[in-house]
Amino acid sequence: MSDTHIHIDHDAAGSQFVVSAAGTELATYVYRPDTPLEESPKPYLYPLRTLSGAPVGVYRPWDHRWHKGLQMTWSHLSGDNFWGGPTFEQGAPGHGYVWRENHGRQVHRAFEPQDPVGGGVSVVQSLDWVSSSDEVWIDETRTLRFHSADTADGVWALDFTTALTNVHREPLEMGSPTTHGRPGAGYTGLFWRGPRAWTGADIIADGGHEGDAVMGTRGAWAAISGEHDELDGGATVLAYAGTTSASTPLTWFARSSAFACLNPSPAFDTEIKLEPGKTLHLTHRFVFLDRMVGRHELEPIARRFAL
């Protein structure tokens, strides 16, 4: 694999940085966002682009304003909402979603400098997860590693590693709408929302699963391949479930029928109870390909980038 150098440029305001390679801005990491409280302010990666500059994300879509490219979330955290929008409550009218004043936020503290390695670059970030009652519940150490940019193959990759430590005086109950009674809605954790043009796009996953049947499976990887609006051609986003220190297995929240998304959920249908002083470790990988691929081509790529 021919490696292309990746570099990071911080803005003067200290609110975001841009990740670039081969003359293309691949991603912008906004770590001090100007986000309304009801969208649960948190860092996000958007815009997201392939090496050719094609978009592979969406920002504040009309159906879910709190969806922003690729971001770390938690939909149900001891009664608080670090996802954004309304909270699912079993038995509530309609679809069960209720607007409450329970929105938490993730607050950037600092970056630790890291030396570039092998053409890639890493950023280590410390954050506080602040509850709706203005208490720090989680001390997070997050590592973003941007690597494997290859212009010949039209690919680059992002590793997302996090350590979430409970600094609250009580155990934290880390769940999802499914753990609270809504079947097939286990979204929580690292969540990617794809372009609007990718609605109905092909989903291919480990173990032979395809389409919306990927929802709720526990394979090593899942991918969505779709065509661009405006630009000719298409792209593929390949995500790896990765690893968790919890006994609860990582499970895919993935679909494209309503909109394209990939989410290796740490608490899809089983709640995680994080005791005071304990740490939840998660590692995931996303790979961005500058072309559409089917299963025959994708499976060797998935083996090559496997965690």
C-alpha positions as CSV (number, residue, x, y, z in Angstrom):
1,M,0.0,0.0,0.0
2,S,1.5,3.4,-1.0
3,D,1.0,5.8,1.9
4,T,0.1,9.4,1.5
5,H,1.0,11.9,4.2
6,I,-1.9,13.1,6.4
7,H,-1.7,16.4,8.3
8,I,-3.8,18.4,10.7
9,D,-4.4,22.2,10.8
10,H,-6.0,23.8,13.8
11,D,-8.0,26.9,13.5
12,A,-7.0,30.1,15.3
13,A,-10.2,30.1,17.5
14,G,-9.4,26.7,19.0
15,S,-12.7,25.1,18.1
16,Q,-11.8,22.7,15.2
17,F,-9.1,21.2,13.1
18,V,-9.0,20.0,9.5
19,V,-7.5,16.7,8.4
20,S,-6.0,16.8,4.9
21,A,-4.2,14.5,2.5
22,A,-3.2,14.8,-1.2
23,G,-4.7,18.3,-1.4
24,T,-8.1,17.2,-0.1
25,E,-9.7,18.2,3.2
26,L,-10.8,14.7,4.4
27,A,-12.5,15.7,7.6
28,T,-13.2,18.6,10.0
29,Y,-13.3,17.7,13.7
30,V,-15.4,20.3,15.5
31,Y,-14.5,19.9,19.2
32,R,-16.1,23.1,20.5
33,P,-19.4,23.1,18.6
34,D,-21.9,25.9,18.6
35,T,-24.8,23.5,19.1
36,P,-28.2,24.1,20.7
37,L,-28.5,22.3,24.1
38,E,-31.5,20.2,22.8
39,E,-29.1,18.6,20.3
40,S,-26.8,17.5,23.1
41,P,-23.6,19.4,22.2
42,K,-20.7,17.1,21.4
43,P,-17.7,17.0,19.0
44,Y,-18.3,15.7,15.5
45,L,-16.5,15.0,12.3
46,Y,-18.1,16.9,9.4
47,P,-17.5,17.5,6.6
48,L,-16.3,14.0,5.8
49,R,-14.9,13.4,2.3
50,T,-13.2,10.7,0.2
51,L,-9.7,11.3,-1.1
52,S,-11.2,12.7,-4.3
53,G,-13.3,15.2,-2.2
54,A,-16.7,13.5,-2.5
55,P,-19.0,13.9,0.5
56,V,-19.7,11.0,2.7
57,G,-21.7,12.5,5.5
58,V,-24.6,14.8,6.4
59,Y,-25.0,17.7,8.9
60,R,-28.2,18.5,10.8
61,P,-30.7,16.8,8.4
62,W,-34.3,18.0,8.7
63,D,-35.5,14.7,10.1
64,H,-32.9,14.6,12.9
65,R,-31.1,17.9,13.5
66,W,-28.8,16.2,16.1
67,H,-27.2,14.0,13.5
68,K,-23.8,15.4,12.5
69,G,-21.5,13.4,10.3
70,L,-19.7,11.0,12.6
71,Q,-20.0,11.5,16.4
72,M,-19.7,9.7,19.7
73,T,-23.1,9.7,21.5
74,W,-25.1,8.0,24.2
75,S,-28.9,7.9,23.8
76,H,-29.8,6.7,27.3
77,L,-27.4,7.4,30.2
78,S,-29.0,7.2,33.7
79,G,-32.0,9.2,32.5
80,D,-29.9,11.8,30.6
81,N,-29.7,12.1,26.8
82,F,-26.3,12.5,25.2
83,W,-27.7,11.8,21.8
84,G,-29.9,14.8,21.1
85,G,-33.5,15.3,20.4
86,P,-36.4,13.7,22.3
87,T,-36.0,10.7,24.6
88,F,-37.8,7.4,24.1
89,E,-40.2,6.6,26.9
90,Q,-42.1,3.3,26.8
91,G,-45.8,4.0,26.9
92,A,-45.6,7.6,25.9
93,P,-48.1,8.8,23.2
94,G,-47.3,8.4,19.5
95,H,-44.0,6.8,18.8
96,G,-42.9,7.1,22.4
97,Y,-40.5,10.1,22.0
98,V,-40.8,12.9,24.5
99,W,-38.9,16.2,24.6
100,R,-37.4,16.6,28.1
101,E,-34.9,18.9,29.8
102,N,-32.4,16.0,30.1
103,H,-29.8,16.8,27.5
104,G,-26.2,16.3,28.5
105,R,-23.1,17.6,26.7
106,Q,-19.5,16.7,26.0
107,V,-17.0,19.4,26.8
108,H,-13.5,19.5,25.4
109,R,-10.7,19.9,27.9
110,A,-7.4,19.4,26.2
111,F,-5.3,17.7,23.5
112,E,-2.1,15.8,24.1
113,P,0.5,16.2,21.3
114,Q,1.3,13.1,19.3
115,D,4.1,12.4,16.9
116,P,3.1,11.4,13.3
117,V,3.7,7.7,12.5
118,G,3.9,6.1,9.1
119,G,2.2,8.9,7.2
120,G,-0.7,9.0,9.6
121,V,-1.5,11.3,12.5
122,S,-3.2,10.8,15.9
123,V,-4.9,13.2,18.3
124,V,-5.6,12.3,22.0
125,Q,-8.3,14.4,23.5
126,S,-9.7,14.6,27.1
127,L,-13.4,15.5,27.6
128,D,-16.0,15.8,30.3
129,W,-19.5,14.4,29.9
130,V,-21.6,16.9,31.8
131,S,-25.1,15.9,32.8
132,S,-28.3,18.0,32.6
133,S,-27.8,18.8,36.3
134,D,-24.4,20.3,35.4
135,E,-22.4,17.5,37.0
136,V,-19.4,15.7,35.4
137,W,-20.4,12.1,35.0
138,I,-17.8,10.7,32.7
139,D,-14.1,11.5,32.2
140,E,-13.2,10.5,28.6
141,T,-9.9,10.0,26.9
142,R,-10.5,9.8,23.1
143,T,-7.9,9.0,20.4
144,L,-8.5,9.7,16.8
145,R,-6.0,8.1,14.4
146,F,-6.2,9.2,10.7
147,H,-4.2,6.8,8.6
148,S,-3.7,4.6,5.5
149,A,-4.4,7.4,2.9
150,D,-3.6,5.8,-0.5
151,T,-4.3,7.8,-3.6
152,A,-3.8,4.8,-5.9
153,D,-6.5,2.8,-4.1
154,G,-8.7,5.8,-3.2
155,V,-8.9,5.0,0.5
156,W,-8.2,6.4,3.9
157,A,-9.1,5.2,7.4
158,L,-10.0,6.5,10.9
159,D,-9.5,4.6,14.2
160,F,-11.7,5.8,17.1
161,T,-10.6,4.7,20.5
162,T,-12.2,5.8,23.8
163,A,-12.0,5.2,27.5
164,L,-15.1,6.3,29.4
165,T,-14.5,6.5,33.1
166,N,-17.4,6.9,35.6
167,V,-16.5,9.8,37.9
168,H,-20.1,10.1,39.2
169,R,-20.9,8.9,42.7
170,E,-23.5,6.4,41.4
171,P,-23.4,3.6,38.8
172,L,-24.2,4.8,35.3
173,E,-26.8,2.9,33.4
174,M,-25.8,3.0,29.7
175,G,-28.6,2.0,27.4
176,S,-30.5,2.7,24.2
177,P,-34.2,3.0,23.2
178,T,-34.3,-0.8,22.7
179,T,-33.1,-1.4,26.3
180,H,-36.0,0.9,27.3
181,G,-38.6,-1.0,25.3
182,R,-38.5,-0.1,21.7
183,P,-37.5,-3.0,19.5
184,G,-34.9,-2.5,16.7
185,A,-33.8,0.9,18.0
186,G,-30.6,0.1,19.8
187,Y,-28.7,3.1,18.6
188,T,-26.0,4.5,20.9
189,G,-22.2,5.0,20.8
190,L,-20.3,6.0,17.7
191,F,-22.8,6.9,15.0
192,W,-22.3,7.7,11.3
193,R,-25.1,9.3,9.3
194,G,-24.7,9.0,5.5
195,P,-25.6,11.5,2.7
196,R,-29.2,11.9,1.9
197,A,-28.5,10.5,-1.6
198,W,-27.6,7.2,0.0
199,T,-31.1,6.5,1.2
200,G,-31.8,3.0,-0.1
201,A,-28.1,2.3,-0.8
202,D,-26.6,-1.2,-0.6
203,I,-25.6,-2.5,2.8
204,I,-23.1,-5.4,2.9
205,A,-22.0,-7.0,6.1
206,D,-19.8,-9.7,7.5
207,G,-21.5,-13.2,7.7
208,G,-23.4,-12.8,4.4
209,H,-25.9,-10.3,5.8
210,E,-27.2,-7.6,3.5
211,G,-29.7,-4.7,3.4
212,D,-31.8,-3.9,6.4
213,A,-31.3,-7.5,7.6
214,V,-27.9,-6.3,9.0
215,M,-29.8,-4.6,11.8
216,G,-29.2,-6.4,15.1
217,T,-26.4,-8.6,13.8
218,R,-23.0,-9.0,15.4
219,G,-20.5,-9.3,12.6
220,A,-17.0,-7.8,12.5
221,W,-17.9,-5.2,9.9
222,A,-20.6,-3.6,7.9
223,A,-20.5,-1.2,4.9
224,I,-22.8,1.0,2.9
225,S,-22.1,1.8,-0.8
226,G,-24.0,4.6,-2.5
227,E,-24.0,7.0,-5.5
228,H,-23.3,10.7,-5.1
229,D,-25.6,13.6,-5.9
230,E,-24.0,16.2,-8.1
231,L,-20.8,14.3,-8.6
232,D,-20.5,11.2,-10.9
233,G,-19.8,7.9,-9.3
234,G,-20.1,6.8,-5.7
235,A,-18.3,5.7,-2.6
236,T,-18.3,3.1,0.2
237,V,-18.0,3.5,3.9
238,L,-16.8,0.4,5.7
239,A,-17.1,0.3,9.5
240,Y,-15.7,-2.2,12.0
241,A,-17.5,-3.1,15.2
242,G,-14.1,-3.4,16.9
243,T,-13.8,-4.2,20.6
244,T,-15.5,-3.4,23.9
245,S,-14.4,-4.1,27.4
246,A,-18.1,-4.7,28.4
247,S,-19.6,-8.2,28.5
248,T,-22.4,-6.8,26.3
249,P,-21.5,-7.6,22.6
250,L,-21.2,-4.9,20.0
251,T,-24.3,-5.0,17.7
252,W,-25.0,-3.2,14.5
253,F,-27.6,-0.5,14.2
254,A,-27.4,-0.2,10.4
255,R,-30.0,0.7,7.8
256,S,-30.5,2.7,4.6
257,S,-34.3,2.4,4.0
258,A,-35.1,5.5,6.0
259,F,-31.6,7.0,5.8
260,A,-28.1,5.6,5.6
261,C,-26.3,5.0,8.9
262,L,-23.8,2.7,10.6
263,N,-23.5,2.4,14.3
264,P,-21.6,-0.4,16.2
265,S,-23.8,-0.1,19.3
266,P,-22.3,-1.0,22.6
267,A,-25.7,-1.3,24.3
268,F,-28.1,-2.3,21.5
269,D,-30.4,-4.5,23.6
270,T,-28.6,-4.9,26.9
271,E,-27.7,-2.1,29.2
272,I,-24.2,-1.6,30.5
273,K,-23.8,-0.8,34.2
274,L,-20.7,1.2,34.7
275,E,-19.7,1.3,38.4
276,P,-18.0,4.4,39.9
277,G,-14.3,4.5,39.1
278,K,-14.7,1.9,36.3
279,T,-13.9,2.5,32.7
280,L,-15.6,1.3,29.5
281,H,-13.1,0.9,26.6
282,L,-14.2,1.0,23.0
283,T,-12.3,0.7,19.7
284,H,-13.8,1.2,16.2
285,R,-12.5,1.8,12.7
286,F,-14.1,3.5,9.7
287,V,-12.6,3.2,6.2
288,F,-13.6,5.5,3.3
289,L,-13.4,4.2,-0.2
290,D,-13.6,6.4,-3.3
291,R,-15.8,4.0,-5.3
292,M,-18.8,1.7,-5.0
293,V,-17.9,-1.9,-4.3
294,G,-19.9,-5.2,-4.2
295,R,-19.3,-8.1,-1.8
296,H,-16.7,-9.8,-4.1
297,E,-14.4,-6.7,-4.0
298,L,-15.3,-5.6,-0.5
299,E,-14.5,-8.8,1.4
300,P,-10.7,-8.7,0.6
301,I,-10.6,-5.0,1.6
302,A,-12.4,-5.8,4.8
303,R,-9.8,-8.5,5.6
304,R,-7.0,-6.1,4.8
305,F,-8.2,-3.4,7.2
306,A,-9.4,-5.7,9.9
307,L,-8.8,-4.6,13.5
